[in-house]
Amino acid sequence: MPKTLINFISAVYAQGQPGQPTGGALENPLKYDTIPELINGILGYLVVIAAPICALLILIGGFQLMTAAGNVEKVATGRKTIIYAAVGYAIILISYGLSAVIKDILGVQ
């Protein structure tokens, strides 16, 4: 590329977008201002998202148990599906409670 073209392109992009503030100030794209608020928000979403997923996995495990027809391997697969779903949801709930305990110990509002 010719040097004049590179200078023109860099000058155009240095100006910024029309109507946008210049001066290097960045806006916060998140609705959370601190890291503890962000972690609490993420864990809150995880609890909400994980509940229907856990219920669906328990239904799938129950379906696997019902359709096993005496096959020991399929019964074991259904039990494992139910157990893993319950343990996974328990881990998410414990992490939510653990973050609340840690925030309380550190004195975070």
Phi, psi and omega in degrees: 000142176293150183297326180292325178293319179296319178296321179296314181296315181293326178291323179293315182287338179289338182286336182084182180273147178296136179085356179265142178290141177247169180118004174088359180284129179257141177268149178280116181281348181267161176269001180255139182262334182237163180294318177300323176295320179296314179297317179297321178294317179297315180294325176297317177293323179298319179296318181292319181286324185286334182299308179291329177294318178297316179298320178295318179294324177294320176297319178296318178297320176295321176296320177296321178293318183291328182264011182290330179053041176085356178286119186297323181293319180290325176296317179296322178295317178297317178296317180297321179298315180294315182295315181294324177295316180293318180294319178298317179292323177297320178297319179295318179294321179294320179296323177295315178292322180295322177295324177294321178294316180296319177297323179292319179295318181281349179080026179281135180287000000 
